Structures are given as structure tokens and as C-alpha cells.
Amino acid sequence: RCGESRTPGAASGSGKRVDRKVSTAPRPDSTGAFYPSVLRPFLQRINAYLVRWIRRKYKRLSGFKKSKQCFQDITRRYPGMFAHWRLCRTYWM
């Protein structure tokens, strides 16, 4: 019945392309495909979200200065906690 309906994948059964090798798939570039100067605002935005999370999670750090200081202390103590800290460890303000 599938042979008559001419649906994609009717010949192979799974619907996947059989002629393509799995090893030729694009691989992520570990160095980054963009200039660090272009990535930095995006990475600082991620840091801003982390500071916002700290402010919501801990009531004693709800003030901006305290949460910013806590974030800076964390980045100094655990520099490898997030992968994007290799390029941008500072907060945006």
C-alpha cells in the first residue's frame, strides 16, 4: 500500500535519507563562529538573567548592589561554572 501512495520514505520505510552519512553532519565550533566583541552583549545579557535569578531566589540579595556583588564573587570563586564565562565574566553594568 505505501508503494502506491508515493509518500516520502515509502521505499526505505523510515522516512530518513539513506544516502547521507551521519559523520558529515555539521559540528559545533568550540571556538565560536562569531567575533567575541559581537558575542559579548549577548553573553552579558545571560549574566543579567543570572543576577535577576539570584535576586529572586535569595531575599537577602534582593538589592541590586548585593546581588551584583554576590555574582562577582561567584565568578571569581567558580570561573568554570558556565561555559560562556570563558569569554565574558563581567556583569553588564
Biopython code that builds the backbone (N, CA, C, O; Angstrom):
import numpy as np
from Bio.PDB.StructureBuilder import StructureBuilder

atoms = [
    (1, "ARG", "N", (0.818, -1.205, 0.000)),
    (1, "ARG", "CA", (0.000, 0.000, 0.000)),
    (1, "ARG", "C", (0.855, 1.260, 0.000)),
    (1, "ARG", "O", (0.497, 2.214, -0.690)),
    (2, "CYS", "N", (1.969, 1.322, 0.735)),
    (2, "CYS", "CA", (2.812, 2.503, 0.771)),
    (2, "CYS", "C", (3.438, 2.775, -0.583)),
    (2, "CYS", "O", (3.647, 3.937, -0.933)),
    (3, "GLY", "N", (3.738, 1.760, -1.345)),
    (3, "GLY", "CA", (4.334, 1.941, -2.655)),
    (3, "GLY", "C", (3.389, 2.640, -3.613)),
    (3, "GLY", "O", (3.836, 3.339, -4.523)),
    (4, "GLU", "N", (2.100, 2.466, -3.425)),
    (4, "GLU", "CA", (1.120, 3.093, -4.308)),
    (4, "GLU", "C", (0.879, 4.554, -3.943)),
    (4, "GLU", "O", (0.565, 5.359, -4.820)),
    (5, "SER", "N", (1.021, 4.913, -2.671)),
    (5, "SER", "CA", (0.687, 6.281, -2.256)),
    (5, "SER", "C", (1.805, 7.272, -2.559)),
    (5, "SER", "O", (1.587, 8.483, -2.516)),
    (6, "ARG", "N", (2.983, 6.776, -2.859)),
    (6, "ARG", "CA", (4.134, 7.612, -3.202)),
    (6, "ARG", "C", (4.489, 8.594, -2.088)),
    (6, "ARG", "O", (4.857, 9.735, -2.369)),
    (7, "THR", "N", (4.386, 8.173, -0.846)),
    (7, "THR", "CA", (4.763, 9.036, 0.274)),
    (7, "THR", "C", (6.272, 9.025, 0.433)),
    (7, "THR", "O", (6.916, 8.035, 0.084)),
    (8, "PRO", "N", (6.856, 10.106, 0.954)),
    (8, "PRO", "CA", (8.299, 10.088, 1.171)),
    (8, "PRO", "C", (8.650, 9.031, 2.205)),
    (8, "PRO", "O", (8.009, 8.930, 3.251)),
    (9, "GLY", "N", (9.632, 8.280, 1.914)),
    (9, "GLY", "CA", (10.039, 7.227, 2.816)),
    (9, "GLY", "C", (9.344, 5.913, 2.558)),
    (9, "GLY", "O", (9.557, 4.945, 3.287)),
    (10, "ALA", "N", (8.520, 5.862, 1.536)),
    (10, "ALA", "CA", (7.818, 4.627, 1.251)),
    (10, "ALA", "C", (8.791, 3.548, 0.806)),
    (10, "ALA", "O", (8.585, 2.367, 1.087)),
    (11, "ALA", "N", (9.840, 3.945, 0.120)),
    (11, "ALA", "CA", (10.794, 2.949, -0.358)),
    (11, "ALA", "C", (11.678, 2.440, 0.774)),
    (11, "ALA", "O", (11.928, 1.238, 0.871)),
    (12, "SER", "N", (12.155, 3.347, 1.634)),
    (12, "SER", "CA", (13.064, 2.914, 2.686)),
    (12, "SER", "C", (12.340, 2.555, 3.969)),
    (12, "SER", "O", (12.877, 1.815, 4.794)),
    (13, "GLY", "N", (11.135, 3.065, 4.151)),
    (13, "GLY", "CA", (10.356, 2.700, 5.323)),
    (13, "GLY", "C", (10.459, 3.691, 6.471)),
    (13, "GLY", "O", (9.452, 3.950, 7.131)),
    (14, "SER", "N", (11.626, 4.256, 6.738)),
    (14, "SER", "CA", (11.774, 5.113, 7.905)),
    (14, "SER", "C", (11.529, 6.585, 7.610)),
    (14, "SER", "O", (11.306, 7.361, 8.539)),
    (15, "GLY", "N", (11.564, 6.987, 6.366)),
    (15, "GLY", "CA", (11.379, 8.384, 6.018)),
    (15, "GLY", "C", (12.662, 9.180, 6.062)),
    (15, "GLY", "O", (12.656, 10.363, 5.721)),
    (16, "LYS", "N", (13.768, 8.570, 6.470)),
    (16, "LYS", "CA", (15.052, 9.260, 6.544)),
    (16, "LYS", "C", (15.807, 9.093, 5.236)),
    (16, "LYS", "O", (15.600, 8.125, 4.505)),
    (17, "ARG", "N", (16.677, 10.039, 4.953)),
    (17, "ARG", "CA", (17.520, 9.924, 3.775)),
    (17, "ARG", "C", (18.585, 8.874, 4.022)),
    (17, "ARG", "O", (19.303, 8.927, 5.020)),
    (18, "VAL", "N", (18.680, 7.938, 3.125)),
    (18, "VAL", "CA", (19.601, 6.830, 3.312)),
    (18, "VAL", "C", (20.965, 7.165, 2.739)),
    (18, "VAL", "O", (21.970, 6.632, 3.210)),
    (19, "ASP", "N", (21.033, 8.028, 1.738)),
    (19, "ASP", "CA", (22.279, 8.269, 1.038)),
    (19, "ASP", "C", (23.233, 9.190, 1.796)),
    (19, "ASP", "O", (24.385, 9.326, 1.384)),
    (20, "ARG", "N", (22.805, 9.827, 2.882)),
    (20, "ARG", "CA", (23.658, 10.769, 3.603)),
    (20, "ARG", "C", (24.344, 10.082, 4.765)),
    (20, "ARG", "O", (23.712, 9.342, 5.518)),
    (21, "LYS", "N", (25.627, 10.323, 4.911)),
    (21, "LYS", "CA", (26.381, 9.749, 6.018)),
    (21, "LYS", "C", (26.147, 10.568, 7.285)),
    (21, "LYS", "O", (25.975, 11.786, 7.228)),
    (22, "VAL", "N", (26.143, 9.895, 8.403)),
    (22, "VAL", "CA", (25.938, 10.568, 9.684)),
    (22, "VAL", "C", (27.153, 11.409, 10.041)),
    (22, "VAL", "O", (27.009, 12.461, 10.663)),
    (23, "SER", "N", (28.336, 10.970, 9.664)),
    (23, "SER", "CA", (29.554, 11.676, 10.050)),
    (23, "SER", "C", (29.740, 12.998, 9.322)),
    (23, "SER", "O", (30.614, 13.776, 9.704)),
    (24, "THR", "N", (28.959, 13.283, 8.291)),
    (24, "THR", "CA", (29.103, 14.530, 7.562)),
    (24, "THR", "C", (28.206, 15.639, 8.107)),
    (24, "THR", "O", (28.134, 16.721, 7.523)),
    (25, "ALA", "N", (27.528, 15.381, 9.212)),
    (25, "ALA", "CA", (26.672, 16.402, 9.807)),
    (25, "ALA", "C", (27.535, 17.557, 10.309)),
    (25, "ALA", "O", (28.666, 17.335, 10.741)),
    (26, "PRO", "N", (27.023, 18.782, 10.261)),
    (26, "PRO", "CA", (27.809, 19.919, 10.754)),
    (26, "PRO", "C", (28.057, 19.791, 12.246)),
    (26, "PRO", "O", (27.163, 19.417, 13.004)),
    (27, "ARG", "N", (29.250, 20.098, 12.652)),
    (27, "ARG", "CA", (29.621, 20.007, 14.060)),
    (27, "ARG", "C", (29.740, 21.410, 14.642)),
    (27, "ARG", "O", (30.142, 22.344, 13.947)),
    (28, "PRO", "N", (29.391, 21.557, 15.920)),
    (28, "PRO", "CA", (29.519, 22.884, 16.528)),
    (28, "PRO", "C", (30.977, 23.293, 16.644)),
    (28, "PRO", "O", (31.850, 22.473, 16.926)),
    (29, "ASP", "N", (31.219, 24.560, 16.424)),
    (29, "ASP", "CA", (32.567, 25.099, 16.508)),
    (29, "ASP", "C", (32.832, 25.491, 17.954)),
    (29, "ASP", "O", (32.131, 26.345, 18.498)),
    (30, "SER", "N", (33.822, 24.890, 18.581)),
    (30, "SER", "CA", (34.085, 25.142, 20.001)),
    (30, "SER", "C", (34.669, 26.532, 20.244)),
    (30, "SER", "O", (34.600, 27.038, 21.365)),
    (31, "THR", "N", (35.239, 27.154, 19.222)),
    (31, "THR", "CA", (35.814, 28.476, 19.418)),
    (31, "THR", "C", (34.794, 29.586, 19.220)),
    (31, "THR", "O", (35.072, 30.732, 19.571)),
    (32, "GLY", "N", (33.648, 29.293, 18.680)),
    (32, "GLY", "CA", (32.624, 30.299, 18.418)),
    (32, "GLY", "C", (32.698, 30.765, 16.987)),
    (32, "GLY", "O", (33.787, 30.998, 16.463)),
    (33, "ALA", "N", (31.566, 30.903, 16.355)),
    (33, "ALA", "CA", (31.533, 31.288, 14.960)),
    (33, "ALA", "C", (31.471, 32.801, 14.794)),
    (33, "ALA", "O", (31.427, 33.296, 13.668)),
    (34, "PHE", "N", (31.467, 33.537, 15.892)),
    (34, "PHE", "CA", (31.336, 34.980, 15.841)),
    (34, "PHE", "C", (32.523, 35.632, 16.538)),
    (34, "PHE", "O", (33.240, 34.986, 17.302)),
    (35, "TYR", "N", (32.715, 36.884, 16.271)),
    (35, "TYR", "CA", (33.751, 37.636, 16.974)),
    (35, "TYR", "C", (33.341, 37.797, 18.437)),
    (35, "TYR", "O", (32.159, 37.991, 18.721)),
    (36, "PRO", "N", (34.283, 37.722, 19.364)),
    (36, "PRO", "CA", (33.941, 37.906, 20.778)),
    (36, "PRO", "C", (33.307, 39.265, 21.059)),
    (36, "PRO", "O", (32.468, 39.384, 21.952)),
    (37, "SER", "N", (33.697, 40.277, 20.313)),
    (37, "SER", "CA", (33.114, 41.603, 20.541)),
    (37, "SER", "C", (31.633, 41.644, 20.166)),
    (37, "SER", "O", (30.873, 42.447, 20.707)),
    (38, "VAL", "N", (31.228, 40.783, 19.245)),
    (38, "VAL", "CA", (29.820, 40.722, 18.862)),
    (38, "VAL", "C", (29.048, 39.848, 19.844)),
    (38, "VAL", "O", (27.885, 40.126, 20.136)),
    (39, "LEU", "N", (29.675, 38.805, 20.350)),
    (39, "LEU", "CA", (29.024, 37.907, 21.296)),
    (39, "LEU", "C", (28.871, 38.507, 22.686)),
    (39, "LEU", "O", (27.943, 38.151, 23.412)),
    (40, "ARG", "N", (29.763, 39.407, 23.064)),
    (40, "ARG", "CA", (29.805, 39.904, 24.439)),
    (40, "ARG", "C", (28.467, 40.489, 24.920)),
    (40, "ARG", "O", (28.069, 40.174, 26.042)),
    (41, "PRO", "N", (27.748, 41.316, 24.152)),
    (41, "PRO", "CA", (26.455, 41.808, 24.656)),
    (41, "PRO", "C", (25.445, 40.689, 24.926)),
    (41, "PRO", "O", (24.676, 40.758, 25.885)),
    (42, "PHE", "N", (25.455, 39.670, 24.085)),
    (42, "PHE", "CA", (24.555, 38.538, 24.304)),
    (42, "PHE", "C", (24.925, 37.783, 25.577)),
    (42, "PHE", "O", (24.050, 37.408, 26.356)),
    (43, "LEU", "N", (26.212, 37.564, 25.785)),
    (43, "LEU", "CA", (26.664, 36.846, 26.970)),
    (43, "LEU", "C", (26.423, 37.667, 28.236)),
    (43, "LEU", "O", (26.116, 37.109, 29.289)),
    (44, "GLN", "N", (26.558, 38.974, 28.138)),
    (44, "GLN", "CA", (26.273, 39.826, 29.291)),
    (44, "GLN", "C", (24.788, 39.805, 29.617)),
    (44, "GLN", "O", (24.404, 39.957, 30.777)),
    (45, "ARG", "N", (23.964, 39.621, 28.616)),
    (45, "ARG", "CA", (22.527, 39.504, 28.865)),
    (45, "ARG", "C", (22.223, 38.236, 29.645)),
    (45, "ARG", "O", (21.366, 38.233, 30.528)),
    (46, "ILE", "N", (22.933, 37.147, 29.314)),
    (46, "ILE", "CA", (22.768, 35.913, 30.081)),
    (46, "ILE", "C", (23.168, 36.153, 31.531)),
    (46, "ILE", "O", (22.497, 35.682, 32.449)),
    (47, "ASN", "N", (24.253, 36.880, 31.738)),
    (47, "ASN", "CA", (24.683, 37.215, 33.097)),
    (47, "ASN", "C", (23.635, 38.059, 33.819)),
    (47, "ASN", "O", (23.423, 37.894, 35.020)),
    (48, "ALA", "N", (22.989, 38.950, 33.097)),
    (48, "ALA", "CA", (21.940, 39.766, 33.712)),
    (48, "ALA", "C", (20.779, 38.885, 34.168)),
    (48, "ALA", "O", (20.188, 39.131, 35.219)),
    (49, "TYR", "N", (20.451, 37.860, 33.379)),
    (49, "TYR", "CA", (19.401, 36.929, 33.787)),
    (49, "TYR", "C", (19.826, 36.140, 35.030)),
    (49, "TYR", "O", (18.999, 35.843, 35.893)),
    (50, "LEU", "N", (21.103, 35.808, 35.118)),
    (50, "LEU", "CA", (21.587, 35.100, 36.304)),
    (50, "LEU", "C", (21.494, 35.972, 37.553)),
    (50, "LEU", "O", (21.121, 35.496, 38.625)),
    (51, "VAL", "N", (21.836, 37.253, 37.409)),
    (51, "VAL", "CA", (21.726, 38.170, 38.547)),
    (51, "VAL", "C", (20.261, 38.337, 38.938)),
    (51, "VAL", "O", (19.946, 38.418, 40.125)),
    (52, "ARG", "N", (19.379, 38.390, 37.976)),
    (52, "ARG", "CA", (17.951, 38.501, 38.276)),
    (52, "ARG", "C", (17.467, 37.256, 39.021)),
    (52, "ARG", "O", (16.642, 37.350, 39.930)),
    (53, "TRP", "N", (17.987, 36.091, 38.630)),
    (53, "TRP", "CA", (17.624, 34.862, 39.315)),
    (53, "TRP", "C", (18.109, 34.888, 40.762)),
    (53, "TRP", "O", (17.393, 34.464, 41.670)),
    (54, "ILE", "N", (19.329, 35.388, 40.974)),
    (54, "ILE", "CA", (19.867, 35.495, 42.333)),
    (54, "ILE", "C", (18.971, 36.400, 43.173)),
    (54, "ILE", "O", (18.693, 36.091, 44.332)),
    (55, "ARG", "N", (18.521, 37.500, 42.609)),
    (55, "ARG", "CA", (17.680, 38.450, 43.346)),
    (55, "ARG", "C", (16.349, 37.824, 43.728)),
    (55, "ARG", "O", (15.818, 38.110, 44.801)),
    (56, "ARG", "N", (15.804, 36.974, 42.863)),
    (56, "ARG", "CA", (14.519, 36.336, 43.168)),
    (56, "ARG", "C", (14.680, 35.152, 44.118)),
    (56, "ARG", "O", (13.812, 34.899, 44.954)),
    (57, "LYS", "N", (15.777, 34.437, 43.991)),
    (57, "LYS", "CA", (15.988, 33.228, 44.784)),
    (57, "LYS", "C", (16.282, 33.549, 46.245)),
    (57, "LYS", "O", (15.747, 32.897, 47.142)),
    (58, "TYR", "N", (17.123, 34.542, 46.489)),
    (58, "TYR", "CA", (17.565, 34.869, 47.845)),
    (58, "TYR", "C", (17.059, 36.252, 48.238)),
    (58, "TYR", "O", (17.432, 37.261, 47.638)),
    (59, "LYS", "N", (16.213, 36.278, 49.246)),
    (59, "LYS", "CA", (15.615, 37.541, 49.683)),
    (59, "LYS", "C", (16.668, 38.513, 50.207)),
    (59, "LYS", "O", (16.542, 39.721, 50.006)),
    (60, "ARG", "N", (17.700, 38.009, 50.874)),
    (60, "ARG", "CA", (18.725, 38.900, 51.421)),
    (60, "ARG", "C", (19.567, 39.539, 50.332)),
    (60, "ARG", "O", (20.268, 40.517, 50.593)),
    (61, "LEU", "N", (19.512, 39.008, 49.110)),
    (61, "LEU", "CA", (20.256, 39.572, 47.976)),
    (61, "LEU", "C", (19.318, 40.262, 46.982)),
    (61, "LEU", "O", (19.649, 40.393, 45.804)),
    (62, "SER", "N", (18.163, 40.698, 47.449)),
    (62, "SER", "CA", (17.193, 41.305, 46.535)),
    (62, "SER", "C", (17.620, 42.699, 46.075)),
    (62, "SER", "O", (17.138, 43.188, 45.053)),
    (63, "GLY", "N", (18.507, 43.332, 46.813)),
    (63, "GLY", "CA", (19.031, 44.618, 46.378)),
    (63, "GLY", "C", (20.007, 44.454, 45.221)),
    (63, "GLY", "O", (20.702, 43.444, 45.121)),
    (64, "PHE", "N", (20.052, 45.453, 44.353)),
    (64, "PHE", "CA", (20.883, 45.348, 43.149)),
    (64, "PHE", "C", (22.366, 45.240, 43.481)),
    (64, "PHE", "O", (23.070, 44.400, 42.922)),
    (65, "LYS", "N", (22.843, 46.089, 44.392)),
    (65, "LYS", "CA", (24.274, 46.082, 44.718)),
    (65, "LYS", "C", (24.696, 44.768, 45.372)),
    (65, "LYS", "O", (25.761, 44.234, 45.062)),
    (66, "LYS", "N", (23.872, 44.252, 46.267)),
    (66, "LYS", "CA", (24.213, 42.998, 46.934)),
    (66, "LYS", "C", (24.216, 41.832, 45.956)),
    (66, "LYS", "O", (25.109, 40.986, 46.004)),
    (67, "SER", "N", (23.234, 41.779, 45.077)),
    (67, "SER", "CA", (23.178, 40.673, 44.119)),
    (67, "SER", "C", (24.316, 40.768, 43.112)),
    (67, "SER", "O", (24.864, 39.745, 42.704)),
    (68, "LYS", "N", (24.674, 41.970, 42.709)),
    (68, "LYS", "CA", (25.789, 42.141, 41.783)),
    (68, "LYS", "C", (27.098, 41.719, 42.434)),
    (68, "LYS", "O", (27.927, 41.071, 41.795)),
    (69, "GLN", "N", (27.291, 42.076, 43.694)),
    (69, "GLN", "CA", (28.494, 41.680, 44.420)),
    (69, "GLN", "C", (28.554, 40.166, 44.587)),
    (69, "GLN", "O", (29.621, 39.566, 44.457)),
    (70, "CYS", "N", (27.422, 39.555, 44.874)),
    (70, "CYS", "CA", (27.362, 38.095, 45.007)),
    (70, "CYS", "C", (27.720, 37.426, 43.679)),
    (70, "CYS", "O", (28.457, 36.441, 43.654)),
    (71, "PHE", "N", (27.200, 37.961, 42.587)),
    (71, "PHE", "CA", (27.506, 37.404, 41.262)),
    (71, "PHE", "C", (29.002, 37.518, 40.967)),
    (71, "PHE", "O", (29.603, 36.572, 40.458)),
    (72, "GLN", "N", (29.593, 38.641, 41.275)),
    (72, "GLN", "CA", (31.024, 38.817, 41.037)),
    (72, "GLN", "C", (31.856, 37.882, 41.908)),
    (72, "GLN", "O", (32.887, 37.376, 41.463)),
    (73, "ASP", "N", (31.421, 37.649, 43.133)),
    (73, "ASP", "CA", (32.119, 36.697, 43.998)),
    (73, "ASP", "C", (32.041, 35.274, 43.437)),
    (73, "ASP", "O", (33.022, 34.530, 43.470)),
    (74, "ILE", "N", (30.881, 34.913, 42.930)),
    (74, "ILE", "CA", (30.704, 33.576, 42.345)),
    (74, "ILE", "C", (31.603, 33.407, 41.123)),
    (74, "ILE", "O", (32.218, 32.355, 40.945)),
    (75, "THR", "N", (31.680, 34.433, 40.286)),
    (75, "THR", "CA", (32.517, 34.315, 39.085)),
    (75, "THR", "C", (33.993, 34.200, 39.440)),
    (75, "THR", "O", (34.754, 33.557, 38.717)),
    (76, "ARG", "N", (34.407, 34.816, 40.546)),
    (76, "ARG", "CA", (35.803, 34.686, 40.973)),
    (76, "ARG", "C", (36.082, 33.313, 41.586)),
    (76, "ARG", "O", (37.133, 32.723, 41.337)),
    (77, "ARG", "N", (35.143, 32.806, 42.386)),
    (77, "ARG", "CA", (35.352, 31.514, 43.052)),
    (77, "ARG", "C", (35.223, 30.329, 42.106)),
    (77, "ARG", "O", (35.982, 29.366, 42.209)),
    (78, "TYR", "N", (34.272, 30.394, 41.191)),
    (78, "TYR", "CA", (33.994, 29.272, 40.289)),
    (78, "TYR", "C", (34.042, 29.743, 38.835)),
    (78, "TYR", "O", (32.993, 29.877, 38.205)),
    (79, "PRO", "N", (35.220, 29.994, 38.293)),
    (79, "PRO", "CA", (35.302, 30.554, 36.939)),
    (79, "PRO", "C", (34.824, 29.612, 35.840)),
    (79, "PRO", "O", (34.537, 30.076, 34.736)),
    (80, "GLY", "N", (34.729, 28.332, 36.091)),
    (80, "GLY", "CA", (34.286, 27.397, 35.063)),
    (80, "GLY", "C", (32.848, 26.938, 35.225)),
    (80, "GLY", "O", (32.444, 25.954, 34.604)),
    (81, "MET", "N", (32.062, 27.633, 36.050)),
    (81, "MET", "CA", (30.697, 27.199, 36.315)),
    (81, "MET", "C", (29.829, 27.220, 35.056)),
    (81, "MET", "O", (29.053, 26.291, 34.829)),
    (82, "PHE", "N", (29.949, 28.251, 34.247)),
    (82, "PHE", "CA", (29.206, 28.345, 32.994)),
    (82, "PHE", "C", (30.196, 28.479, 31.845)),
    (82, "PHE", "O", (31.227, 29.140, 31.977)),
    (83, "ALA", "N", (29.883, 27.860, 30.738)),
    (83, "ALA", "CA", (30.801, 27.841, 29.592)),
    (83, "ALA", "C", (31.031, 29.238, 29.020)),
    (83, "ALA", "O", (32.122, 29.532, 28.532)),
    (84, "HIS", "N", (30.028, 30.091, 29.074)),
    (84, "HIS", "CA", (30.184, 31.412, 28.459)),
    (84, "HIS", "C", (31.054, 32.345, 29.299)),
    (84, "HIS", "O", (31.416, 33.422, 28.826)),
    (85, "TRP", "N", (31.396, 31.970, 30.518)),
    (85, "TRP", "CA", (32.259, 32.813, 31.344)),
    (85, "TRP", "C", (33.690, 32.828, 30.859)),
    (85, "TRP", "O", (34.472, 33.670, 31.300)),
    (86, "ARG", "N", (34.062, 31.925, 29.966)),
    (86, "ARG", "CA", (35.412, 31.971, 29.401)),
    (86, "ARG", "C", (35.594, 33.232, 28.561)),
    (86, "ARG", "O", (36.693, 33.782, 28.492)),
    (87, "LEU", "N", (34.526, 33.687, 27.926)),
    (87, "LEU", "CA", (34.594, 34.877, 27.083)),
    (87, "LEU", "C", (34.160, 36.134, 27.815)),
    (87, "LEU", "O", (34.703, 37.210, 27.565)),
    (88, "CYS", "N", (33.203, 36.022, 28.704)),
    (88, "CYS", "CA", (32.652, 37.215, 29.346)),
    (88, "CYS", "C", (32.253, 36.873, 30.774)),
    (88, "CYS", "O", (31.248, 36.195, 30.990)),
    (89, "ARG", "N", (33.015, 37.326, 31.735)),
    (89, "ARG", "CA", (32.729, 37.017, 33.129)),
    (89, "ARG", "C", (32.127, 38.203, 33.864)),
    (89, "ARG", "O", (31.668, 38.052, 34.996)),
    (90, "THR", "N", (32.119, 39.354, 33.260)),
    (90, "THR", "CA", (31.657, 40.549, 33.956)),
    (90, "THR", "C", (30.165, 40.758, 33.760)),
    (90, "THR", "O", (29.564, 40.268, 32.804)),
    (91, "TYR", "N", (29.597, 41.487, 34.678)),
    (91, "TYR", "CA", (28.190, 41.855, 34.581)),
    (91, "TYR", "C", (28.076, 43.091, 33.685)),
    (91, "TYR", "O", (29.064, 43.799, 33.488)),
    (92, "TRP", "N", (26.928, 43.350, 33.161)),
    (92, "TRP", "CA", (26.769, 44.390, 32.139)),
    (92, "TRP", "C", (26.792, 45.802, 32.678)),
    (92, "TRP", "O", (26.847, 46.735, 31.877)),
    (93, "MET", "N", (26.755, 46.023, 33.965)),
    (93, "MET", "CA", (26.795, 47.403, 34.470)),
    (93, "MET", "C", (28.019, 47.627, 35.316)),
    (93, "MET", "O", (28.223, 48.729, 35.827)),
]
sb = StructureBuilder()
sb.init_structure("model")
sb.init_model(0)
sb.init_chain("A")
sb.init_seg("    ")
for serial, (resi, resn, name, xyz) in enumerate(atoms, 1):
    if name == "N":
        sb.init_residue(resn, " ", resi, " ")
    sb.init_atom(name, np.array(xyz, "f"), 0.0, 1.0, " ", f" {name:<3s}", serial, name[0])
structure = sb.get_structure()
